[in-house]
Amino acid sequence: MPASVRPRRPPGAAPARLQDLYAELDEALTAWGEVEVAQLRHYIAYRRMVNVASVTFRPKHEAILVYLKIDPDTVELEEGFSRDMRGIGHLGTGDLEVRIASAADLEKAGPLIRRAFEAA
C-alpha cells in the first residue's frame, strides 16, 4: 500500500483527544494532492518533492508539534502557538514550529500549512 494511503496513527500513549486532533491534522496535511507520508520512529514526515512538514506528539503537554518548512521571518510569531526553530535542535524538518492543542489552533495553523505546501 502506498504511504499516502496507509492509515497513520499517533503513538499509542497519546490521549484520545490528541488522536482525534491528529486525524484532523492529517487530513489538512494530505489535502494537497500527492503527499507522501512516512511514519518514522520519532516523527511523521509529510513530503511532496521535499519534506514540507514533520509532526511530533507531546502527550504530557497535550499538544501536537508541527514543524513547517516556512521562513519564520515571514510569520508573525505568537507566544504559545508558533516559534522560530532555527538554531534549535529538533526532530524533523522545518524552521517554524506550530503548537496544536485544540481545534482552534488547527484552524489558525491552516494558512501556514497551505503556505508550506504551496512553496514545496
Salt bridges, closest charged atoms under 4 A:
ASP26 OD1 - ARG8 NE 2.83
GLU62 OE1 - ARG17 NH2 3.31
ASP71 OD1 - ARG86 NH1 3.26
ASP73 OD1 - ARG86 NH2 2.84
GLU78 OE2 - LYS108 NZ 2.70
ASP84 OD2 - ARG86 NH2 2.63
GLU97 OE2 - ARG83 NE 3.29
